[in-house]
């Protein structure tokens, strides 16, 4: 997707990971920082877990031991699954932004990294219309999948919990 010209600087976006998850592990925030030069993204500076979002007051429970393994698997990849950082950086090289493939076993974290990345682009003044994702929708076969916000969700089997659709 064409995100347009971005404002130069370093921008951090945030997304919640695992709110309402049925497994009971601690939900947390993911923070993705990008660097923009000449109106274009040039680098993913960092991807990190956090207990707070950008306001510093909204709290979730980042736990490096419990959550770190999933965030690391999402960022770096696992088995045959390419990590989301490599996927995002491949997009940087092509000056494009598109939905990413999640890493099996780190689906929530993969989605949160992507959503935080899109939030960073939005904060840099980018056009991110249509790039938001719905987190952790289960298909009738029981496998996790992701749907872009413009897909028809009628009949989708959602996991228990509260889910938020991001629309900018």
Number of C-alpha atoms within 10 A of each C-alpha: 13 12 17 14 15 19 19 15 14 17 22 24 24 26 27 25 27 26 19 15 17 10 7 9 14 16 23 24 27 29 26 26 20 20 21 19 13 11 16 20 25 15 16 20 12 12 21 17 25 21 18 20 18 13 7 8 9 10 14 18 15 20 16 13 8 12 20 15 14 21 24 18 22 28 25 16 23 16 9 8 15 19 23 24 21 14 20 22 17 13 16 16 11 9 15 15 20 16 21 19 17 26 24 18 14 20 23 23 32 28 29 28 32 30 27 24 27 27 26 24 27 19 17 24 17 19 18 21 15 15 21 23 22 21 28 19 18 15 15 11 7 11 9 18 14 18 16 16 16 12 8 9 13 6 8 12 14 17 17 9 11 10 16 11 11 17 13 11
